[in-house]
Amino acid sequence: MSIARRKSLVESIIANIEDNKNSWVKALFYSDKEVSRIMERLVSEWIKNNMAGEPLDYASIEELEILAEKAEQYRDAPQEAFLRTMLRKSTNTEEQSREE
């Protein structure tokens, strides 16, 4: 695994999500099922290692690629996208809308 590739992916995630001034983007990103699943594993691993480094340090290259792709997807999302997602989740219509 290329250290430069890993660094580039982490920088992309940080720039698109963590440094994003739009809090709706962060909420939408972290509420994504796949992002949530990956982050749960990373935080768990980070805690097991006495919180050494950052949670992203424990990600595989594949996980970083998924997170970077999702970060790119959500970086410019408007508030309405987050509210729409939350409404679908609260009414259990999320899966139905994807199938249509």
N, C-alpha and C positions, 0 to 999 in steps of 0.2 A: 504494500500500500504506500503510495507516494505521500510523503509528509507535506509537500506543496499542495497536492490535491485536497488532503484533509484540511489544511489551513484555509484554503480557498472556500471550501464548503462551510466551515465554521464561521468565517468572516461574512459569507453571504447570509447565513441564518441570523447572525447578530445584526447586520446592517438592515435587513428586511423586517425583522421582528423586534428585537430588543431595543434597537436605536430608533425604531419607528415612533413618531410622536402621536400617532393615532392609536389610542388604547383599544379601539374596536378591532383593529387588525390583530393585536395581541390576543384579545379574547377569542376571536374567530380561529386563529391559528391553534391556540392551546385547547380549544373545545373540539377540534377535529379528532375523530376516533383514533386514527392511526398515529397522529402526533401524540395524543394522550397516552396511548399504549407504549410507544417508544420512550416518552419522557418518564413514565412510571418506572420502567426498567432502568433507565439511566440514573434517576434519582436514587433508586434502591441500591444500585451498584456504588454510587457516590457515597451514600451513607455508610454502606458496609466497609468502605475504604477510608473511614474517618473524615469524610468531606474533603479529601485531598483533591486539589484542582477544581475543575468545574464539571457538572454533569455531562456536558458534551464530550469531555475527554474520554468517557467510557463508551462512546458510540462506535459501532462498526462503520466502515466506509459506506455500506449499504444503507444503514440507518441515517447517516449524515446526508446521503443523496436524497432519501425520501424527505427528510426535514427541510433540506434546501429547496427541493422542488415545491413543497407545500408553502414554504416561506415566500417563494417567488409568486406562487398562485394567490396568496392572501395579501401581499404587501400593499396593494392599492384598493383593497376592499372597502366599500362604503359601510357606514353604520347600518344601513338597511339590510345588507347581507348577513350581518351578525344577528340582527333582530329576526329576520326571516328564518335563519337556522335554529335559533332558540325556540321560536314559535313551533316549528316543525317537530323539534324534539319534545316539546311539552305536550303536543297533541298526538304524538306517535305517528305522524304522517311523513317522517323523514324517509323511511324506506319506500313508501308508496310513491313519493314524488320522484325518486331516483329510477323507479321501474318504468315510469311513464315516458 
